[in-house]
Amino acid sequence: MRLYTSPRAPNPRRVTLFMAAKGITGVELVDVDLNAGAHRSSEFLALNPMARVPVLVLDDGRALSETRAICTYLEGLYPEPNLMGVDATERAFIEMADRRIELHLMLQTAQCVRHSHPGLAVLEQPQFPQFGAAQGDKMRETARWLDGELARQPWVAGERFTIADITAFCTLEFARGLMRFRPGAEGMGHLQAWRDRIAAQYG
């Protein structure tokens, strides 16, 4: 299999971290230069007409895109360690947590960066800096909610490490690099401690 990725982007990193947590090896990584517009080339659009990374090309040549779909496929191929739930109830609550992070924390972070960071201007035209700043404020509100969740439980979805932690960690690392966001410096000690635990294991 081949994974088309872009190392600094959070969604491709979610897949590579998911693979690392499962110990999956042997998948060829193909870097896609987003700033150079490689995701809009005819070759890449043939794999994903939505012009987004990541894309996993299966052994039979079919291309699978969308991060959650790729992770679901890999979970099926490599069921241990389980990261998405062992039964219907656990799967539902893990997906709820993951979707909350994806649709709130991650989207707010992406909108902030895409509309306020000059380095992202090539990917987001026109930029609306005021909107980006507002999304940064909303992201911090969501981060404070997550800090509260982590005050009462060790992981984002409950008592064990799951895909929800991967989504949240990759989002915070993206915010760390491009928003200079440090939870501990903003009074979110539980979120900072959680982030540091994951970073110590996966970098």
N, C-alpha and C positions, 0 to 999 in steps of 0.2 A: 504494500500500500504506500501511497505518497500523500503527504499532508502539505498543502500549500498554506504558508503561514507568513506572518510578519512579526518578528519577535517583540517589538515594542508595543504592539496593539493588544488590548486586553482580551478580546475574544479568542484570537489564536493562542494566546498564553493560557487561557482556560483549558484548551484542549491539551496542550503540551504538559501542563501541570497535572491534569487528569491522567494522562498517560504515565507520568512519573510516579504518581501515587499508586498506580496499579502495577508498576514495574513493566510496562509495555515497551518493548524494544523492537528494532528492525523495521520501523516505519521511516521511509525516506522523507526528509524535511526539505521543502523547496521554498526559499525565501521569495516573497513578492514585494518589490520596491513600490510602496504606495505613493511616495512623494514623486517618483518618476512616472506614475500613472500606469504601472504594469498591470494593475487590476482592471484596467479598461482596454487592454489589448484584445485583439480578436481571439487569440489563443486562450486567454483566461476567461473571456466571456463565453467561450464554448463550454467551459466547465461550470461557470456560475454566471448566468445572465444578470444577476443582481449586482455583480462587480464587488463582491465582498469576500474577505477572508474570515475564517479558514474554509478550506475545501479539502475533503478527504477523497482521494481516488481509490476505489476498491480494487481488489485483485481482478475483478471481471471488467474493469474499465469504467464502470459507472461512477459519477461524481456526486458525493453527498456533501451538502452545505448546511449551514446553520449549526451553531455550536452545540446546542442541546441535542439536536438530532445525531450529531457525530458522537457525542458522549454516550447517548443511549445505545448506539450501535456498538461502541467499544465495550460498554458494560455487558452487553449480551455476549460478545466474544470472549471477554475476560471477566467473569462474574466475581472474582475475588481479587483484592478485598472489595467488598460491596460499598459503593458510594452513592447509590440512588434509592436504597430501600429494599428490605427483604420480603415485605408483604404489602398488600394494598394500602393498609393504614400508614405504614412508615413511608412508603413511596409518596403518598399524597401529602404528608406533612413536610417531607424533604422538598418536594416540588413547590409547595407553597412558600417555603423559606427561600428557595432558589429564585423563584419568580419575583418575590418581593425585592430581593437584592437586584435582580436584573432590570426590572421595570421602574425601580425608583433610584437606588444608589448608583447603579451603573449608567442608566440613561441620563441622570442629572449630571454625573461626572463627564460623560461624553459630550453633552450639550454645552456644558461650561467650557471645556477645553476647545471644542471645535469652533466656538464662537468668540473666544477671548484670547486664544494663544496665537501669536503671529505665525508660528511654525506650522499651524494647521490650516492656514489660509488657502493653501493649494488644494486642500480636500473639501473645504467648506466655503462656497461663494454664493451669495454674499454672506459675510460674517455680520452678526449683530451683537456687538460687545455688551450692550446693556442687558440683553437677554442672557448672554453667557454668564454675566455677573450674578444675575438673579438665580440662575440654575446652580451656581456655586453655593449660594446661600441655602437653597433647598437641599443640596447634597449634604451640607453640614447638619441640617435638621434631621435628615435620614440617618446620618452617621451617629447622631446623639441617641436616636431611637435604638440603633444597633448596639451602642455602648450599653444601654439599659438592658437589652436582651442578654448580652454577654456578662452582665453583672449577676444574672440568676442562673445561667447555664454555661457550660464550658465551650460549646460550639454553636454555630449559627442556627442549626436545625435541632439542637438538643444536646444529647449526651455523647455524640461521637462525630468524628470528622466525616464530612460528606461533600457532595458537589456544591452545596450552598456555601461552604467555606472557601472552596476554590473560586467561585464567582466573586465573592466578597473580597478575597485577598487580591485577586488580579485587578479588581476595580481600585482598591486602595493603593496598590503599587503604581497604577497609572496616575492616580491623583497625587501620589507622592512625588512622582517625577515631573508632572506638568502643572500641578496646582500648588506644589510645595506643601501639601497637606500632611500634617503630623498629628494624629489623634491625641497623643499625650500632651502635646503643647497647647491643645485647645480644650483640655480638661476631660478628655475621654480616655481615662486610664485603662478601663477594661478592654476597650477596642485596641488600644496600643499593645497591651500585654498579649492579646490574642494574635495580633499581627506578628509580633516578635516571635511567638512560638512557631508559627508556620514558616516565617522567614528563616529561622534557625535550621529547619529541616529541609526546606526546598529552595531557599535563596531567593 
